[in-house]
Amino acid sequence: MINKNQVKNILISRTDRLGDAILALPLIGLAGKIFPNAKITFLVSKINFELIKGYKGIDELLKLEEKGKFIGKYKFFRNRKIDMMINVNPRFDLALLFYLLGIKFRIGTGYRWYSFLYNYKVYEHRKTSDKHE
């Protein structure tokens, strides 16, 4: 069970195409309602950064530099004190990164071979879902 008082800094990661990033935007408002005292950081691809900048509810918008080395990403995130990460776009490199960073609450899909890196798994297929992404 996640203690709402323990979560002060949430990172939501959606680093793929614009349409997918837009579909993930309601998650920002929902996270803000559930964790009203938490800072919400949204990680997007470089191409989506300018389009999403200024969206209500995002306290910090970060762009993922695809060309950067894994160790550079590790150094970038290690001092950010992230309590919870929600990996909406399931990517192995990010799942591994956030696992190695020791983020307490790691949320992601339960259907990938690397899902063991998440300690809170979502078992939902988009093709059979009656819910919004």
N, C-alpha and C positions, 0 to 999 in steps of 0.2 A: 504494500500500500504506500502511496506517495503522500507524505506529509506536506501540505500546502505551505506551511511556514518555513520549510527547509528550502524551498525553491525561490531563489532570488534573481537568477539569471538564466533565461531560456534561449536556446539557439534553435531556430527552425531552419532546416536546410532543404531548399528546392532549387537545385542547380542545373536544371535542364531548360527546356524551351519555354517561351513566353506564355503560351496557353496553359501549360502545366503549372507555372508559377502563379498565374492568375487564379487558377482553381484552388491553390493552396492558401490564398490570401484570407479567406474566412477563418482559417485556423489561427491566425494572428489575433483576431478579435475574441475568439473562443478562449485561447490561452490567457488573454488579458482578463477575461471574466473569471476564469477558474483560479488564476494566480494574480490577483490585482496588485500585489506588491512587487511583482517580478519585472525585471527589465526584459523586453522582448527584442531579440536580435534575429534578423532574417538574412540568411546566406543565399545569394542568388548568383547566377552566371554573370560574367562581365557584360554580356550583351543585354541583359535585362535590368541592369543596375539603374540606368537613367530613367527607364520607364516606370520603375516601382518606387523610386525615390519620392519621399513625401507621403507615402501611404499612411493613413491614420492607424495608430496602434503600434507602429514599428518605432522602437526607441533607437535602434541602430541598424543600418543596412550595410551589409558587407558583400563584396564581390569576390567570388572564387577565382583565383588566378590559376587556370588550368596548366600553364606551363611551369608553375613552381614545383619544386621537388617536395617529396613527402616530408622531409625533415624541416623544410621551410614552413610548411603548413603547421607542423607540430609546434615549432617555436612561436609561430604567430598566435596560436590558440592556447598555449599552455598557461599563460598568465591572465587569461580572460575570466577565470573563475566561473565557468559554466556549470550550473547545477543539473540542468536538463537539456537534452538535445532530442529533437524530433526530426528524424531523417525521412522526410516525405518522399524524396527521390532515392530509392535504394541503390546505393553505390558502395561497393566493397571498400574502396580506399577511404571514404569518409567514415564508414562503420568502424573500420580498423583504427583510424585516427582517433575517434572519440572514445573508443575502448581503451586505447593506450594512454590517453589523457586522463583516464580514471573518472570520467564524468559519472556521477552517481546514478542518474536516471537517463537511460539510453533507450529511446523508443523507435522501433522500426518494424518492417515486415517480418513475419514469421515464416515466409515461404522461400527464402533464399538459402543457399548452402552456408552462408556466413551469418545467418540469423542468430547464432549463438553469441555474437558480439553485442547483441541487444539484451538488456535484462527485462524489458517490457516489450512484448511482441504483439503486433496487430495481425490478426488472421482474417483478412478481408481481400477478396479478389475484385478488381474493378469490373470485370466482365459479368459478375453475378451479383454485384452490389446494388442495393436499392437506396444507398446513401450517397451523398455528395462525396467527392474525393477527400 
